[in-house]
Amino acid sequence: MTLTLDTLLATLDDLDPALPAIFAGPHGQTQGDWHVTRITHGQLAHVDCDGGRSEDAELVIELLNGPPGAPMDVLRLARILAKGRSAFPGAGAAPLQVLHQSMRHTIDHVSDGHIVLTPVHATCRPADRIGCCA
């Protein structure tokens, strides 16, 4: 199951708001006084290799490592993300990805302010669905 902004915000609400928020994945973690540079909500249309068409939405949180300093706390992150949710109707329910160190990730889990990332890899949807794409 893919995490949404609504589920991430609900998880952050259960944490101590003063905890440092740190995004971490196999290619490192947010460094220093990092920040959210942009929240992008998009409606996408796809054509798969078998000619099948689909449409969906996505929400991408873009992160930028900052100069040395303390990372933002959970409360500040939650406030920024809440602004993104309120800016776009339906954004809270869209599948969520995080752009960090020029790679897209999904959120695996959240623990004590650490938001653990998993890289997104290309898949063949028809092969995943029916075992063949032609």
JOURQUI-V969516 format. One record per run of one state. SS is the DSSP state (helix for helix, strand for strand, loop for the rest). FROM is the first residue (numbers start at 0). TO is the last residue. Records with the same first field share a line. If there is no record, write none. Layout:
BEGIN
SS->FROM-TO ; FROM-TO
END
This chain:
BEGIN
loop->0-2 ; 13-18 ; 20-20 ; 25-26 ; 29-33 ; 47-51 ; 64-71 ; 87-89 ; 93-93 ; 100-101 ; 111-112 ; 119-123 ; 130-133
strand->3-3 ; 19-19 ; 21-24 ; 27-28 ; 34-46 ; 52-63 ; 72-72 ; 94-99 ; 102-110 ; 113-118
helix->4-12 ; 73-86 ; 90-92 ; 124-129
END
